[in-house]
Structures are given as C-alpha cells and as structure tokens.
Amino acid sequence: MPHVVIAPDKWRGSATAAEVAATIARAATALGWSADAAPVSDGGEGFAAVLGGRPQLHRVHGPVGALVDAHWCLLDDGVTASVEMALASGLDLAGGPDHNDPVRASTSGTGELIAAAIKAGIHQVLIGMGGSATTDGGWGALEALEPHGRLAGIDLQVACDVTTRFVDAAVVFSPQKGASPSEVELLTRRLERLAQVYEERFGIDVRPLEGSGAAGGLAGGLAALGATLASGFDLVADRIDLAERIEGADLVIAGEGLLDEESFHGKAVGGVVTLAAEAGVPVVILAGDAVGDWAARDRAVPYRTLVDAFGEERAWADPLGALGELVAEVLNAL
C-alpha cells in the first residue's frame, strides 16, 4: 500500500490546514493509499491549531483596546504553551485595515496571554507571529509582561513567518494594516527610537535580527527580553517530527491557498518541499491558485491548482469538494 504524507498550510479565507489535510487524506485513502495528515504552519494564522493542545481561555485587551476572548494552548507535554498573537492582537479583531488604528494598535493582549501561561506554571512558550494589527514594536506586550523578572528561566521561542528586520516593519507591513504614508513615516521613527530604548534598557540591539520585524516588531520586542527568533515552519516541523514522518513515504503533498514566489522563502510550502527533497521523496503541491512565474523560472516542483482545474467560481464556492476531486485526479495519474 503506497504511503502519502500530507503537509499543507492553511488556505486563507477558505479552509484551515487541518481541514485541507483531512480532505486530502480522505481522497487518498479512498484510492487505497495510507495517509498521514500532518498540517503545518509558518507561524502565521493557524499556528496554535496545528500544534494542538488544550485551549486555556483568557480575556485580554484586543489590538484597539476592547476586551476580547482569546486563548493560549497547553501542549501535551504539560510544560509548553503555544500563543497565537493573532488571537489577541490580530487585524481581524480590529475589523480589518479599514477599521484598524495602525498607530494606536497594541500587542498588550498578546503579552497578557503569555503572562497568563507563565502564571499557570509553563516553562516554555511558543509564539506565532502572523496576522497582526500592530506596529508597536512589541511595546504593549512588554508592558503587559512586567515585572520582567518573572521571565527568568522561561524559554520564549518566537515563530517568525517573515525575515523582515525591526525598523523595516512599518514600511513593509503597516500599509496592509491601514497606515497612510505619513503614518508609515511616524511608525518607522517610532520603531527606530524603540530599538534604541530596548538596547539601552536590555542591552540587545534588535535592529539587525532577521525576523525581528515580524508582527510589526513584536518579535524584536520579545527578543529584547531574551526570546529566541526562529523560522516558524522549522519550529512547527520540529514539534510534529515532520522530517521523520516523511522518511520512507512514497509521496508528499504540500499546499496553501495562494502559491507564489514567497511560498519558497521561509514559508511552509518551501519548507515541506525542502524536507521531501532531503529525504528523496517526490512531492506535489496543491493550491487554490498560483501567481507569478516561479515554476517556469527556477522551480521544478509539480503543482496543480483548483482555479486551473475547475475555474475561479468552483474554486471559491466549494474549495474542499474541488480539492478532493483534484487529489483523486493527481493520484490516479501517478
């Protein structure tokens, strides 16, 4: 019986990584394959769900001040927590870019979630960075985490979904969060000053750290407190033993909602493709759609999209149903 490892990221706006993986697994097993569903994340939205664990509810301050119901997750080892910053400080909680206040938006709620986990006796906290409403450089989170002495002996690991550096976060990301050109300039100056404050107060220059601009600089703020910044995909892959699960498989299926060149730069699709190549296992990518000419330029990885196979209307109206059909077509062609 051939064996497939299924390791997709979320399809933003359509389905979670777990839903995509389960759909592919059902289609594969119906065709006589054994299937290992291993949904992944690059540290963005869906990070906590992929890691699993038991949700611990907590009410925190949302990105623009209103109280929101959020949670951190207690992982199965009993001493590790996952925190997804988007659940406390995400752009969706602000109502999207049209309703966000990009200058005032704060990461305080994320700091409150981390503090709640530490108060519960957690020794290690894994923090996903994607989907933020904020460009506060992590200042709100650091205020919520005072007194910082409570962090002694706590292993903070930040799952970065980008490589952007601290001061560049405003220019790169804040327009997507509703910032005007003048606000981008203001936020950039604020990040520059905040980097100086962090260096003076904590002795760490966050400016050159790769990924320190993730979540509007939250990653850099946490790094000032001693957190380790890591590739979000690598962190997740290690936690779910993805490399070991791929060993000996006959096929790996990767995927995400929109495939583009960035998919291969620190994102989950590129990470899965690399692990499959290292194991000598063939890989195919399934996606909702694809843009750009990355495949023609320098990638030889086969891929199929719902839009190409079924058209945009079907791809958006019934993504999981269409995906099941596409999986059958792909596997039958092998």
C-alpha positions, 0 to 999 in steps of 0.5 A: 500500500503506497504511503502519502504524507500530507503537509499543507498550510492553511488556505486563507479565507477558505479552509484551515490546514487541518481541514485541507489535510483531512480532505486530502487524506480522505481522497487518498485513502479512498484510492487505497493509499495510507495517509498521514495528515500532518498540517503545518504552519509558518507561524502565521494564522493557524499556528496554535491549531496545528500544534494542538493542545488544550485551549486555556481561555483568557480575556485580554485587551484586543489590538484597539483596546476592547476586551476580547476572548482569546486563548493560549494552548497547553501542549501535551507535554504539560510544560509548553504553551503555544500563543497565537498573537493573532488571537489577541492582537490580530487585524481581524479583531480590529475589523480589518485595515479599514477599521484598524488604528495602525498607530494606536494598535497594541500587542498588550493582549498578546503579552497578557496571554503569555503572562497568563501561561507563565502564571499557570506554571509553563516553562516554555512558550511558543509564539506565532507571529502572523496576522497582526494589527500592530506596529508597536514594536512589541511595546504593549506586550512588554508592558503587559509582561512586567515585572520582567523578572518573572521571565527568568528561566522561561524559554520564549521561542518566537515563530517568525513567518517573515525575515523582515528586520525591526525598523523595516516593519512599518514600511513593509507591513503597516500599509496592509494594516491601514497606515497612510504614508505619513503614518508609515513615516511616524511608525518607522521613527517610532520603531527606530527610537524603540530599538534604541530604548530596548538596547539601552534598557536590555542591552540587545540591539534588535535592529539587525535580527532577521525576523525581528520585524515580524508582527510589526516588531513584536518579535524584536520586542520579545527578543529584547527580553531574551526570546529566541527568533526562529523560522516558524515552519522549522519550529512547527516541523520540529514539534510534529517530527515532520522530517521523520514522518516523511522518511520512507513515504512514497509521496508528499503533498504540500499546499496553501491557498495562494502559491507564489514566489514567497511560498519558497522563502521561509514559508511552509510550502518551501519548507515541506518541499525542502524536507521531501527533497532531503529525504528523496521523496517526490512531492506535489503541491496543491493550491487554490491558485498560483501567481507569478512565474516561479515554476517556469523560472527556477522551480521544478516542483509539480503543482496543480491548482483548483482555479486551473482545474475547475475555474475561479467560481468552483474554486471559491464556492466549494474549495474542499469538494474541488480539492478532493476531486483534484487529489483523486485526479493527481493520484490516479495519474501517478 
